[in-house]
Amino acid sequence: MQDHYFVYVSNANDGEIDVLHLDANAGTLTPRARTAIAPTVMPMALAPDRRHLYAVTRGTDLHLYRYAIDARDGALTTLGRAPLDSSFAYLCADPLGRFLLGASYGEHRVCLYRTQDIENGLGAPLQTVEGIQNAHAVIVSADGRFAYASSLGSDRVFCFALEDEGRLREIGTVDLGQGFGPRHLCLSPDGNTLYVLSEFRATVAALARDAQSGELTLRHVSPRAADLAHLNDGFARPGSSDPVQPDPAVLAKLVWAADIHVSPDGRFVYASERTTSRLLTYAVQPDGSLEYAGFVDTETQPRGFRLDPSGRFAVACGEKSPHVSLYRVDARSGALTLAARCAGGHGANWVEIVESAAASS
C-alpha cells in the first residue's frame, strides 16, 4: 500500500499552490514547496495520469494553468496556460484524458474543452452550455460517457451524454426540490450512486444512477445532522465584491455547506460545513440511505478537503485559516481524528492528493 503522498492546496489570497508531503506511516503532513500562480487561484483538477495538475484563476485574470508533477518530490513545473472567457467555480478532467469541463457559477454555464487545445494554449471551448443557473460543479463518470452538473440556482442536477467528438448532449434533469441548493457532487466508487450536497441545508441527496443510460433517480435525502440543528437554512450569497452584503449576525446562524467526498470503499460520505467549521461523516446503509455518524472540528471556513486515494487520511483547509489539517480515518466507523497540522497559505480552498514515487520522504 502506498505510504507517501503529495498534497496540493490552492491559496486564493496568496495566488499560490502549496505542496505538502503526507507520510501515512508517521501520520505527518509537512510543507515542501510553494508555487506562485496568480491571484485568486481556486479550483484544481488532476489529469487521469495523476502526473499533471490543472489550476484555474478567477477574478480579472482568467486562465487555466497546466503543471507537471515531479513523482519524486512533488514539485510543480509550469507547462503553459490558456486564456479563459469564464470564471470557473469547479474544474473537472475527463477520466479518459480527452476533455476538461468547467462550471461557471456567475455566468450560469458549463464549458467543455479539448485537453489538447488547452495544452496548446488555446482557451476556446468546444461547447458552452448556457442556462444552468448558478452552475456550481461538474463531474464525469469513470467510463467518460456521462457528465453531471449541479445548478444551485434551479435546485436541479443536469445530466449529459459526453460524446466522443466533444459535445455535451442533455439527457435529463433531476429536481431536488425548492431550496435544496445543490453544490458539490461525487459518484460512489461503483458508479451506481451520485451524492449531491445541499449548500443551504447540509443534507445529502443520494441518486441512483443507471450506468448504461446515465440517467439519475432520486432515492434518498439524508436528514440534517443533529449537530447542526441550531442553524437555519441558508441561501445563495452575493459575491465578495458585491457592495450589498448580508448582516454577518444573520449569516452566523445559517447552514453553509461546501464540499463532499466518498470513501474509496464506498462505506462513508464526508461533507464540510463552513459556518461551524466542521467535517461531517455519514455512514452508507444497506438500503443506500445515509445515516449521520458525527463530526470533527476543522480549519475555519472549510471550502475544500480531500481523502487520500487509500482512504486512510483526510486533508482539510480553511478559507480563513493559515493552517492545513490531517485526519486519520477509522476504518470501522469512518470517524476522523486529528493526526497533524501544518502551516499553510491564505484563502485556502481546494485540495488534491497524488501518490509519490518515493519510497521515503
GIWO-V251379 format. One record per pair of residues at least 24 apart in sequence whose ideal C-beta (glycine too) atoms are under 10 Angstrom apart, sorted by the first residue. I is the first residue (numbers start at 0). J is the second residue. If there is no record, write none. Layout:
I & J
I & J
//
This chain:
0 & 308
0 & 309
0 & 311
1 & 307
1 & 308
1 & 309
1 & 311
1 & 353
1 & 354
1 & 355
1 & 356
2 & 309
2 & 311
2 & 354
2 & 355
2 & 357
2 & 358
2 & 359
2 & 360
3 & 73
3 & 354
3 & 355
3 & 356
3 & 357
3 & 358
3 & 359
3 & 360
4 & 28
4 & 73
4 & 307
4 & 308
4 & 309
4 & 311
4 & 312
4 & 314
4 & 352
4 & 353
4 & 354
4 & 355
5 & 31
5 & 32
5 & 52
5 & 68
5 & 69
5 & 70
5 & 71
5 & 72
5 & 73
5 & 74
5 & 75
5 & 351
5 & 352
5 & 353
5 & 354
5 & 355
5 & 356
5 & 357
6 & 30
6 & 31
6 & 73
6 & 305
6 & 307
6 & 312
6 & 314
6 & 316
6 & 323
6 & 325
6 & 341
6 & 350
6 & 351
6 & 352
6 & 353
7 & 34
7 & 43
7 & 45
7 & 52
7 & 54
7 & 66
7 & 68
7 & 73
7 & 75
7 & 305
7 & 314
7 & 349
7 & 350
7 & 351
7 & 352
7 & 353
8 & 33
8 & 43
8 & 303
8 & 305
8 & 314
8 & 315
8 & 316
8 & 323
8 & 343
8 & 344
8 & 347
8 & 348
8 & 349
8 & 350
8 & 351
8 & 352
9 & 34
9 & 36
9 & 39
9 & 40
9 & 41
9 & 42
9 & 43
9 & 52
9 & 54
9 & 55
9 & 56
9 & 303
9 & 316
9 & 344
9 & 346
9 & 347
9 & 348
9 & 349
9 & 350
9 & 351
10 & 36
10 & 39
10 & 40
10 & 41
10 & 316
10 & 318
10 & 321
10 & 323
10 & 343
10 & 344
10 & 345
10 & 346
10 & 347
10 & 348
10 & 349
11 & 36
11 & 38
11 & 39
11 & 40
11 & 41
11 & 56
11 & 57
11 & 58
11 & 302
11 & 318
11 & 344
11 & 345
11 & 346
11 & 347
11 & 348
11 & 349
12 & 38
12 & 39
12 & 40
12 & 318
12 & 319
12 & 321
12 & 344
12 & 345
12 & 346
12 & 347
12 & 348
13 & 38
13 & 39
13 & 40
13 & 321
13 & 343
13 & 344
13 & 345
13 & 346
13 & 347
14 & 38
14 & 39
14 & 40
14 & 56
14 & 58
14 & 60
14 & 344
14 & 345
14 & 346
15 & 40
15 & 344
15 & 345
15 & 346
16 & 40
16 & 43
16 & 52
16 & 54
16 & 64
16 & 66
16 & 75
16 & 344
16 & 349
16 & 351
17 & 316
17 & 323
17 & 341
17 & 342
17 & 343
17 & 344
17 & 347
17 & 350
18 & 68
18 & 69
18 & 72
18 & 73
18 & 74
18 & 75
19 & 73
19 & 314
19 & 323
19 & 325
19 & 341
19 & 342
19 & 343
19 & 350
19 & 352
20 & 72
20 & 73
20 & 341
20 & 355
20 & 357
20 & 360
21 & 73
21 & 307
21 & 311
21 & 312
21 & 314
21 & 325
21 & 338
21 & 339
21 & 352
21 & 353
21 & 355
21 & 360
22 & 312
22 & 325
22 & 339
22 & 355
22 & 359
22 & 360
23 & 307
23 & 309
23 & 311
23 & 312
23 & 325
23 & 327
23 & 338
24 & 359
24 & 360
25 & 338
25 & 339
25 & 360
26 & 311
26 & 312
26 & 325
26 & 326
26 & 327
26 & 336
26 & 337
26 & 338
26 & 339
27 & 325
27 & 338
27 & 339
27 & 341
27 & 360
28 & 312
28 & 314
28 & 322
28 & 323
28 & 324
28 & 325
28 & 326
28 & 338
28 & 339
28 & 340
28 & 341
28 & 343
29 & 325
29 & 339
29 & 341
29 & 342
29 & 360
30 & 323
30 & 341
30 & 342
30 & 343
30 & 344
31 & 72
31 & 73
31 & 74
31 & 360
32 & 69
32 & 72
32 & 73
32 & 74
32 & 75
33 & 75
33 & 343
33 & 344
34 & 64
34 & 66
34 & 74
34 & 75
34 & 76
34 & 77
35 & 77
36 & 60
36 & 62
36 & 64
36 & 66
36 & 75
36 & 77
36 & 80
37 & 61
37 & 62
37 & 64
37 & 80
38 & 346
39 & 86
39 & 346
39 & 348
40 & 64
40 & 344
40 & 346
40 & 348
40 & 349
41 & 86
41 & 87
41 & 88
41 & 89
41 & 90
41 & 302
41 & 303
41 & 346
41 & 348
41 & 349
42 & 87
42 & 88
42 & 89
42 & 90
42 & 91
42 & 101
42 & 102
42 & 136
42 & 303
42 & 348
42 & 349
42 & 351
43 & 90
43 & 92
43 & 303
43 & 348
43 & 349
43 & 350
43 & 351
44 & 89
44 & 90
44 & 91
44 & 92
44 & 93
44 & 99
44 & 100
44 & 101
44 & 349
44 & 351
45 & 92
45 & 351
45 & 352
45 & 353
46 & 92
46 & 93
46 & 94
46 & 96
46 & 99
46 & 114
46 & 353
47 & 92
47 & 93
47 & 94
47 & 95
47 & 96
47 & 97
47 & 114
47 & 143
48 & 92
48 & 96
48 & 353
49 & 308
49 & 351
49 & 352
49 & 353
49 & 354
50 & 353
50 & 354
50 & 356
51 & 75
51 & 76
51 & 78
51 & 92
51 & 96
51 & 114
51 & 118
51 & 353
52 & 78
52 & 92
52 & 351
52 & 353
53 & 81
53 & 90
53 & 91
53 & 92
53 & 99
53 & 101
53 & 114
53 & 117
53 & 351
54 & 80
54 & 90
54 & 349
54 & 351
55 & 80
55 & 83
55 & 85
55 & 86
55 & 87
55 & 88
55 & 89
55 & 90
55 & 99
55 & 101
55 & 349
56 & 80
56 & 83
56 & 86
56 & 87
57 & 83
57 & 85
57 & 86
57 & 87
57 & 88
57 & 103
57 & 104
57 & 105
58 & 86
58 & 240
59 & 86
61 & 85
61 & 86
61 & 87
61 & 122
62 & 120
62 & 122
63 & 87
63 & 90
63 & 99
63 & 101
63 & 112
63 & 117
63 & 120
63 & 122
64 & 117
65 & 99
65 & 114
65 & 117
65 & 118
65 & 120
68 & 351
68 & 353
68 & 355
68 & 356
69 & 355
69 & 356
69 & 357
70 & 353
70 & 354
70 & 355
70 & 356
70 & 357
71 & 355
71 & 356
71 & 357
71 & 358
72 & 355
72 & 356
72 & 357
72 & 360
73 & 353
73 & 355
73 & 356
73 & 357
78 & 117
78 & 118
78 & 120
79 & 117
79 & 118
79 & 119
79 & 120
80 & 117
80 & 120
80 & 122
81 & 112
81 & 116
81 & 117
81 & 118
81 & 119
81 & 120
81 & 121
81 & 122
81 & 123
82 & 120
82 & 121
82 & 122
82 & 123
83 & 110
83 & 112
83 & 117
83 & 122
83 & 123
83 & 124
84 & 110
84 & 122
84 & 123
84 & 124
84 & 127
85 & 109
85 & 110
85 & 122
85 & 124
85 & 127
85 & 134
86 & 238
87 & 134
87 & 137
88 & 133
88 & 134
88 & 135
88 & 136
88 & 137
88 & 149
88 & 151
88 & 182
88 & 183
89 & 134
89 & 135
89 & 136
89 & 137
89 & 138
89 & 148
89 & 149
89 & 182
89 & 183
89 & 184
89 & 349
90 & 136
90 & 137
90 & 349
91 & 136
91 & 137
91 & 138
91 & 139
91 & 146
91 & 147
91 & 148
92 & 117
92 & 138
92 & 139
93 & 138
93 & 139
93 & 140
93 & 143
93 & 146
93 & 161
94 & 138
94 & 139
94 & 140
94 & 141
94 & 142
94 & 143
94 & 144
95 & 139
95 & 141
95 & 142
95 & 143
95 & 144
95 & 161
95 & 163
96 & 143
97 & 139
97 & 143
97 & 161
97 & 163
97 & 164
97 & 165
98 & 124
98 & 125
98 & 126
98 & 139
98 & 143
98 & 146
98 & 161
98 & 163
98 & 165
98 & 167
99 & 124
99 & 125
99 & 139
100 & 124
100 & 126
100 & 128
100 & 136
100 & 137
100 & 138
100 & 139
100 & 146
100 & 148
100 & 159
100 & 161
100 & 167
101 & 127
101 & 134
101 & 136
101 & 137
102 & 128
102 & 131
102 & 133
102 & 134
102 & 135
102 & 136
102 & 137
102 & 138
102 & 148
102 & 149
102 & 150
102 & 151
102 & 183
103 & 127
103 & 129
103 & 131
103 & 133
103 & 134
103 & 135
103 & 137
104 & 131
104 & 132
104 & 133
104 & 134
104 & 135
104 & 136
104 & 149
104 & 150
104 & 151
104 & 152
104 & 182
104 & 235
104 & 238
105 & 133
105 & 134
105 & 238
106 & 131
106 & 133
106 & 134
107 & 131
107 & 132
107 & 133
107 & 134
107 & 150
107 & 152
107 & 153
108 & 132
108 & 134
108 & 148
109 & 134
109 & 136
109 & 137
109 & 146
109 & 148
109 & 149
109 & 150
109 & 157
109 & 159
109 & 167
110 & 134
110 & 137
110 & 167
111 & 137
111 & 146
111 & 159
111 & 161
111 & 162
111 & 165
111 & 166
111 & 167
112 & 165
113 & 165
116 & 165
124 & 165
125 & 164
125 & 165
125 & 166
125 & 167
126 & 159
126 & 162
126 & 165
126 & 166
126 & 167
126 & 168
127 & 167
128 & 157
128 & 159
128 & 166
128 & 167
128 & 168
128 & 169
130 & 157
131 & 155
131 & 157
131 & 169
131 & 172
132 & 235
133 & 180
133 & 181
133 & 182
133 & 198
133 & 235
135 & 180
135 & 181
135 & 182
135 & 183
135 & 184
135 & 196
135 & 198
136 & 181
136 & 182
136 & 183
136 & 184
136 & 185
136 & 195
136 & 196
136 & 258
136 & 259
137 & 167
137 & 184
138 & 183
138 & 184
138 & 185
138 & 186
138 & 193
139 & 186
140 & 186
140 & 190
140 & 193
140 & 208
140 & 210
140 & 213
141 & 186
141 & 188
141 & 189
141 & 190
141 & 210
142 & 190
142 & 210
142 & 213
144 & 210
144 & 211
144 & 212
144 & 213
145 & 170
145 & 186
145 & 190
145 & 193
145 & 208
145 & 209
145 & 210
145 & 212
145 & 213
145 & 214
145 & 215
146 & 170
146 & 213
147 & 173
147 & 184
147 & 185
147 & 186
147 & 193
147 & 195
147 & 206
147 & 208
147 & 213
147 & 215
148 & 172
148 & 181
148 & 184
149 & 175
149 & 179
149 & 180
149 & 181
149 & 182
149 & 183
149 & 184
149 & 193
149 & 195
149 & 196
149 & 198
150 & 175
150 & 180
150 & 181
151 & 179
151 & 180
151 & 181
151 & 182
151 & 183
151 & 197
151 & 198
151 & 199
151 & 235
152 & 180
152 & 181
152 & 235
153 & 177
153 & 179
153 & 181
154 & 178
154 & 179
154 & 180
154 & 181
154 & 197
154 & 199
155 & 179
155 & 181
155 & 195
156 & 181
156 & 184
156 & 193
156 & 195
156 & 204
156 & 206
156 & 215
156 & 217
157 & 215
158 & 193
158 & 206
158 & 208
158 & 212
158 & 213
158 & 214
158 & 215
159 & 213
160 & 212
160 & 213
161 & 213
170 & 212
170 & 213
170 & 214
170 & 215
171 & 212
171 & 213
171 & 214
171 & 215
172 & 215
173 & 204
173 & 206
173 & 214
173 & 215
173 & 216
173 & 217
174 & 217
175 & 202
175 & 204
175 & 206
175 & 217
175 & 220
176 & 204
176 & 217
176 & 220
178 & 232
178 & 233
178 & 234
179 & 204
179 & 220
179 & 232
180 & 232
180 & 233
180 & 234
180 & 235
180 & 254
180 & 255
180 & 256
182 & 255
182 & 256
182 & 257
182 & 258
182 & 259
182 & 270
183 & 256
183 & 257
183 & 258
183 & 259
183 & 260
183 & 270
183 & 271
183 & 302
183 & 303
184 & 259
185 & 258
185 & 259
185 & 260
185 & 261
185 & 268
185 & 269
185 & 270
186 & 261
186 & 265
187 & 261
187 & 262
187 & 265
187 & 266
187 & 268
187 & 283
187 & 287
188 & 261
188 & 262
188 & 263
188 & 264
188 & 265
188 & 266
188 & 310
189 & 265
191 & 265
191 & 287
192 & 218
192 & 219
192 & 261
192 & 265
192 & 268
192 & 283
192 & 287
193 & 217
193 & 218
194 & 221
194 & 259
194 & 260
194 & 261
194 & 268
194 & 270
194 & 281
194 & 283
194 & 289
195 & 220
195 & 259
196 & 221
196 & 256
196 & 257
196 & 258
196 & 259
196 & 260
196 & 268
196 & 269
196 & 270
196 & 271
196 & 272
196 & 279
197 & 221
197 & 223
197 & 232
197 & 233
197 & 254
197 & 256
197 & 259
197 & 270
198 & 232
198 & 233
198 & 234
198 & 235
198 & 236
198 & 254
198 & 255
198 & 256
198 & 257
198 & 272
198 & 273
199 & 231
199 & 232
199 & 233
199 & 234
199 & 235
199 & 253
199 & 254
199 & 255
199 & 256
200 & 224
200 & 227
200 & 230
200 & 231
200 & 232
200 & 233
200 & 254
200 & 256
201 & 226
201 & 227
201 & 230
201 & 232
201 & 233
201 & 254
201 & 255
201 & 256
201 & 257
201 & 270
201 & 271
201 & 272
201 & 273
201 & 274
201 & 275
201 & 277
201 & 279
201 & 291
202 & 227
202 & 232
202 & 254
202 & 256
202 & 270
202 & 281
202 & 289
202 & 291
203 & 256
203 & 259
203 & 261
203 & 268
203 & 269
203 & 270
203 & 279
203 & 281
203 & 288
203 & 289
203 & 291
204 & 289
205 & 268
205 & 281
205 & 283
205 & 284
205 & 286
205 & 287
205 & 288
205 & 289
206 & 287
207 & 287
218 & 286
218 & 287
218 & 288
219 & 284
219 & 286
219 & 287
219 & 288
219 & 289
220 & 288
220 & 289
221 & 268
221 & 270
221 & 279
221 & 281
221 & 288
221 & 289
221 & 290
221 & 291
222 & 288
222 & 289
222 & 290
222 & 291
223 & 254
223 & 256
223 & 279
223 & 291
224 & 254
224 & 270
224 & 272
224 & 275
224 & 277
224 & 279
224 & 280
224 & 281
224 & 291
224 & 292
224 & 293
224 & 294
225 & 291
225 & 293
225 & 294
226 & 272
226 & 275
226 & 277
226 & 279
226 & 291
226 & 293
226 & 294
227 & 254
227 & 256
227 & 272
227 & 274
227 & 275
227 & 277
227 & 279
227 & 291
227 & 294
229 & 274
229 & 275
230 & 254
230 & 255
230 & 272
230 & 274
230 & 275
233 & 272
233 & 273
233 & 274
250 & 274
251 & 275
255 & 300
255 & 302
256 & 301
257 & 300
257 & 301
257 & 302
257 & 303
257 & 304
257 & 318
257 & 348
258 & 301
258 & 302
258 & 303
258 & 304
258 & 305
258 & 315
258 & 348
258 & 349
258 & 350
259 & 304
260 & 303
260 & 304
260 & 305
260 & 306
260 & 310
260 & 313
260 & 350
261 & 306
261 & 310
262 & 306
262 & 309
262 & 310
262 & 311
262 & 313
262 & 328
262 & 330
262 & 333
263 & 306
263 & 307
263 & 308
263 & 309
263 & 310
263 & 311
263 & 328
264 & 309
264 & 310
264 & 330
264 & 333
265 & 310
266 & 310
266 & 330
266 & 331
266 & 332
266 & 333
267 & 292
267 & 306
267 & 310
267 & 328
267 & 329
267 & 330
267 & 332
267 & 333
267 & 334
267 & 335
268 & 292
268 & 333
269 & 294
269 & 295
269 & 304
269 & 305
269 & 306
269 & 313
269 & 315
269 & 326
269 & 328
269 & 333
269 & 335
270 & 294
270 & 301
270 & 304
271 & 297
271 & 298
271 & 300
271 & 301
271 & 302
271 & 303
271 & 304
271 & 315
271 & 316
271 & 317
272 & 297
272 & 300
272 & 301
273 & 297
273 & 299
273 & 300
273 & 301
273 & 302
273 & 317
273 & 318
273 & 319
274 & 300
275 & 300
275 & 301
276 & 300
276 & 301
276 & 315
276 & 317
276 & 319
276 & 320
277 & 301
277 & 315
278 & 304
278 & 313
278 & 315
278 & 324
278 & 326
278 & 335
279 & 335
280 & 313
280 & 328
280 & 329
280 & 332
280 & 333
280 & 334
280 & 335
281 & 333
282 & 332
282 & 333
283 & 333
292 & 332
292 & 333
292 & 334
293 & 332
293 & 333
293 & 334
293 & 335
294 & 334
294 & 335
295 & 324
295 & 326
295 & 334
295 & 335
295 & 336
295 & 337
296 & 324
296 & 335
296 & 337
297 & 322
297 & 323
297 & 324
297 & 326
297 & 335
297 & 337
298 & 322
298 & 323
298 & 324
298 & 340
298 & 343
298 & 347
299 & 347
300 & 346
300 & 347
300 & 348
301 & 347
301 & 348
301 & 350
302 & 346
302 & 347
302 & 348
302 & 349
302 & 350
303 & 347
303 & 348
303 & 349
303 & 350
303 & 351
304 & 335
304 & 349
304 & 350
305 & 349
305 & 350
305 & 351
305 & 352
306 & 335
306 & 350
306 & 352
307 & 352
307 & 353
307 & 354
308 & 352
308 & 353
308 & 354
309 & 352
309 & 354
311 & 338
312 & 338
312 & 339
312 & 352
313 & 338
313 & 350
313 & 352
314 & 339
314 & 350
314 & 351
314 & 352
315 & 340
315 & 347
315 & 350
316 & 343
316 & 344
316 & 346
316 & 347
316 & 348
316 & 349
316 & 350
317 & 343
317 & 346
317 & 347
317 & 348
318 & 345
318 & 346
318 & 347
318 & 348
319 & 345
319 & 346
319 & 347
320 & 344
320 & 345
320 & 346
320 & 347
321 & 345
321 & 346
321 & 347
322 & 347
323 & 347
323 & 350
//
